[in-house]
Amino acid sequence: MSERSQAQVQTTTAQRAQSATLTPAQQRALARKRLRADQNGVIAAGVLLGVGGWLLLARLVESVPPLAFPRWLFFILLYIAVTGSALPFIGYLHRRFSRYNPPTGGVILRQGMWFGLLAVTLAWLQMTRALTWASAGFLILAILVIEIFLRLRERA
């Protein structure tokens, strides 16, 4: 066993010993602090994705003719940009309205990805002139129902 792995084992055992001596209130506070750090990391990554995605998307739209490969690249960059832009807002809404049952960073990321998927699907339907208010409403309703079922399953 190398020195590094021995140090990691000693660190984890020290953390376990320390967490065993914490009171339940201190353990909950530590869990909230870790959860907040997880959420902050996802939000920071979302800001970077959003800014980079929108800049690359603007460059693509301004300088490339709409052939087959640039169209696919458009949808990929739109997905990245919308997902990244939605993450900070979703994180804010969760901090504001779900204080007693805060979600993990993975839940915030999944919900942002739903926004990206919805935007790409709506853009694709609009590109083929198949987008109607009814189809957009049904897509939004379907995504909401799936997310509600996933959140209910996580709580159970």
Secondary structure, 3 states (H helix, E strand, C coil): CCHHHHHHHHHHHHHHHHHHHCCHHHHHHHHHHHHHHHHHHHHHHHHHHHHHHHHHHHHHHHHCCCCHHHHHHHHHHHHHHHHHHHHHHHHHHHHHHCCCCCCCHHHHHHHHHHHHHHHHHHHHHHHCCCCCHHHHHHHHHHHHHHHHHHHHHHHC
